[in-house]
Structure formats: structure tokens, C-alpha cells
Amino acid sequence: MFTGIIQSVGQVLSMQPREGDQRITLDCGKLPMDDVELGDSIAVNGVCLTVITFDAHSFEADVSNETLACTTLGNLAVGTPVNLEKALLPTTRLGGHLVSGHVDGVGEIIGLKSDGRSLRFTLRVPQELMRYIAAKGSICVEGISLTVNRVEGQTFDLNIVPHTLDKTNLKDAGVGRSVNLEVDIIARYLERMLIGPENTGDSGVSRELLAESGFLRDK
């Protein structure tokens, strides 16, 4: 598990094909590696990867075909900056929100504009993810815990403050860039509990179902 608070911006050193999938080598930037052990998890642009070799300045991880197909990691090139976060500890401050490192889909930045000292991003999202995204709710974008400002159709807005721009790879983001998305884990599991294990299609979650399940009360 992670918190969505980026600890360092690293850089891709290599992407090596390995029997059909890939091995990625990353410079870890300022990420402290003194407490890392083989098999530990590190989130790379919001994707939980397992450390298979490391030293004080870099680490390697294998990236499966499933991960390559469902995230933006397959599009990384040597020199690309990446957001890094080590798995949380029981004593870690939960400054963001609970993040699993399991990407739900890939969105696209379709708008950027100044908003005071912040930068407002507009993202287009796969339709099937929109039911999990709520105004003032949490979402993880490229591994960053962020607050949704506005939701409309298949888009939502975010305000990125100067500190977050400076400390993550979003400072280099432009319109057209694809980004990894992870929806709020609570919304994902709440829906699964409501639809039950026998239903593998559309969620069918409605106001009526929520009321029948005791989640809504008459005023």
C-alpha cells in the first residue's frame, strides 16, 4: 500500500525486453534506498513494482505483459522522469489517501490552464471509471494523491499546487499525455460488495439499490 505522496522523481535508465515482457532499470533520484530489501514494493508512476536488484542509486523491476497493457509503463523511454514512492509503514503519515498501486485505467490530459498560482488540469477518462470519480473525492494520477475539483461527462478537473508541480513529473506534462489512474479503493470495494460475486457485468448501482442496502435514509 502507498499514500500517493511522491518521495522522489527518478528517471528511466533502460527498458530491456525479457522473454516477451520487460525489465525496467530506474535511477531513484533522491529516494533513500538504505532501508530497501529485495522483494520490496516501489510505486513507479502509480504502478506497484517489485524490487529485484538495487544499489544506493538505482533499482530494477520486472514488468509483466498485463502491467504493460494496462498502464503507461510500456510507453516509457530512457530519460523519462517517473514518480517514485516506497510502500508505506504502519508509522507512515497518511498525508494522501490509501493507494494500492494497481492501476484501473489510463486517462489523457486534454486541458491545462493557470488558476492563481496553481495549474488546472482537465483529464478525459474511460467511461467505465467515471462512476468511481466524485467531486472533492480522491484519485491517484501518476501515483499522486489528488482531489477532484469538477466532474462532467467523461472528464474531471484537478488543481495542482506549485509544490506538487515542483516535486513530481507533472511539471513536464502537456496536453495529450497519457497518465495512470487509480480510483478510490473504498469506492471500488463498496461497489463489489453491493453487486455481489455473481454479477460480473455492469454495476447496476442505483439510488434504489443503495436505499435497499441501508446506505440512504429518508430525511
C-alpha positions in Angstrom: 0.0 0.0 0.0 1.0 3.6 -0.6 -0.2 7.1 0.3 0.1 8.9 -3.1 2.7 11.3 -1.6 5.7 11.2 -4.1 9.0 10.8 -2.4 11.3 11.4 -5.4 11.3 11.9 -9.1 13.6 9.3 -10.7 14.5 8.5 -14.3 14.3 5.6 -16.7 17.8 4.2 -17.3 16.7 1.2 -19.5 13.8 -0.9 -20.7 15.0 -4.4 -21.6 12.8 -7.0 -23.4 12.9 -10.2 -21.4 11.2 -13.3 -23.0 8.1 -11.3 -24.0 7.8 -8.8 -21.2 10.2 -6.1 -19.9 12.7 -5.4 -17.2 13.0 -1.7 -16.2 16.0 -0.1 -14.6 15.4 3.2 -12.8 17.6 5.9 -11.3 16.0 6.5 -7.9 16.8 10.2 -7.7 16.6 11.3 -4.0 14.7 8.2 -2.9 16.6 6.8 0.1 17.4 3.2 -0.5 19.1 2.4 2.8 16.1 0.5 4.2 15.1 -1.2 0.9 15.3 -5.0 0.7 14.9 -7.4 -2.3 11.2 -8.0 -2.9 10.1 -4.7 -1.5 7.4 -2.7 -3.4 8.0 0.7 -5.0 5.4 2.6 -6.9 6.5 3.9 -10.3 4.1 6.4 -11.8 1.5 4.8 -9.5 2.3 1.2 -10.5 3.4 -1.1 -7.8 6.6 -2.9 -8.8 8.8 -5.4 -7.0 12.4 -4.6 -6.5 14.6 -7.5 -7.8 18.1 -5.8 -7.7 19.2 -2.4 -6.3 22.0 -0.3 -5.1 22.2 3.2 -3.5 21.2 4.9 -6.7 19.0 2.6 -8.7 16.8 -0.4 -8.8 15.4 -2.9 -11.3 11.9 -4.4 -11.6 10.2 -6.8 -14.0 7.1 -5.5 -15.7 4.6 -8.1 -16.8 2.6 -8.1 -20.1 -0.6 -7.4 -18.0 1.0 -4.3 -16.5 2.4 -3.1 -19.9 -1.1 -3.5 -21.4 -3.0 -1.7 -18.6 -0.6 1.2 -17.7 1.6 3.7 -19.4 4.8 1.9 -18.4 5.2 0.4 -21.9 5.5 3.9 -23.3 8.4 4.9 -21.1 11.7 5.7 -22.8 15.2 6.2 -21.5 15.4 9.5 -19.7 11.7 9.8 -18.9 11.1 11.2 -15.4 9.0 9.0 -13.1 7.3 9.5 -9.8 8.5 7.2 -7.0 7.1 6.2 -3.6 8.2 3.3 -1.3 5.4 1.2 0.3 4.1 2.8 3.5 4.9 1.6 7.0 2.5 1.4 10.0 4.1 4.6 11.3 3.8 6.5 8.0 1.7 9.7 8.0 -1.2 9.1 5.6 -0.9 12.5 4.0 -2.7 11.5 0.9 -5.1 8.5 0.7 -4.8 4.7 0.7 -3.4 3.7 -2.7 -2.9 0.1 -3.8 -0.6 0.7 -6.8 -3.0 -1.3 -9.0 -3.9 1.0 -12.0 -7.5 1.0 -13.0 -7.1 2.7 -16.3 -5.2 5.2 -18.4 -6.5 8.8 -18.9 -5.4 11.7 -21.1 -4.6 15.3 -20.3 -6.9 17.4 -22.5 -6.6 20.8 -21.0 -4.2 22.9 -19.0 -4.7 26.5 -17.7 -3.4 28.7 -15.0 -5.6 29.1 -11.9 -3.9 31.6 -9.5 -0.5 30.0 -8.7 -1.9 26.6 -9.4 -2.3 24.8 -12.7 -5.7 23.3 -13.5 -5.6 20.0 -15.4 -8.6 18.6 -17.3 -8.4 14.8 -17.9 -10.5 12.5 -20.1 -11.2 9.2 -18.5 -12.5 5.8 -19.8 -16.3 5.8 -19.3 -16.3 2.7 -17.0 -14.2 4.6 -14.4 -16.4 7.7 -14.2 -18.8 6.1 -11.7 -15.9 6.0 -9.1 -14.9 9.6 -9.5 -16.7 12.3 -7.4 -16.2 16.0 -6.9 -14.0 16.6 -3.8 -13.1 12.9 -3.8 -9.7 11.4 -4.0 -8.0 10.0 -7.1 -4.4 8.8 -7.8 -2.9 10.2 -11.0 0.6 9.0 -11.9 1.0 7.9 -8.3 0.0 11.3 -6.9 -2.9 11.6 -4.4 -5.1 14.4 -5.7 -8.5 15.9 -5.1 -11.1 16.0 -7.8 -12.5 19.5 -8.4 -15.2 19.0 -11.0 -16.7 16.1 -12.8 -18.5 16.4 -16.2 -19.3 13.6 -18.7 -16.0 11.7 -19.2 -13.8 14.4 -17.8 -12.7 15.7 -14.4 -10.6 18.7 -13.3 -7.7 18.9 -10.8 -5.8 21.8 -9.3 -2.1 21.1 -8.9 -0.4 23.5 -6.5 3.1 24.7 -7.0 4.7 22.3 -4.5 3.2 19.3 -6.2 4.3 20.6 -9.7 7.8 21.1 -8.4 8.1 17.7 -6.7 6.5 15.4 -9.3 6.8 14.7 -13.0 3.6 16.7 -13.7 5.7 19.8 -14.1 6.7 18.5 -17.6 3.2 17.3 -18.5 1.4 18.6 -21.6 -1.9 18.2 -23.4 -2.1 14.7 -25.0 -0.1 13.0 -22.3 -1.4 9.6 -21.1 -1.5 9.1 -17.3 -2.1 6.2 -15.0 -5.3 6.4 -12.9 -6.3 4.6 -9.7 -9.7 5.3 -8.3 -10.5 5.4 -4.6 -10.1 1.9 -3.3 -13.2 2.4 -1.0 -15.4 3.1 -4.0 -14.1 0.1 -5.8 -14.8 -2.4 -3.0 -18.1 -0.8 -2.0 -19.4 -1.4 -5.5 -18.3 -5.0 -5.4 -20.0 -5.6 -2.1 -23.2 -4.2 -3.4 -23.4 -6.1 -6.7 -22.3 -9.5 -5.2 -19.9 -12.1 -6.6 -22.5 -13.5 -9.1 -22.7 -10.2 -11.1 -19.7 -9.7 -13.5 -21.3 -7.1 -15.8 -22.3 -3.5 -15.2 -22.5 -2.5 -11.6 -26.2 -1.8 -11.5 -25.7 0.5 -8.6 -28.6 2.9 -8.3 -30.2 5.1 -5.7 -32.9 2.4 -5.2 -30.2 -0.3 -4.6 -28.4 2.0 -2.1 -31.6 2.6 -0.2 -32.5 -1.1 -0.1 -29.0 -1.8 1.2 -29.3 0.7 4.0 -26.9 3.3 2.7 -29.6 6.0 2.3 -32.2 7.2 4.8 -35.3 9.3 4.4 -35.0 12.8 5.7 
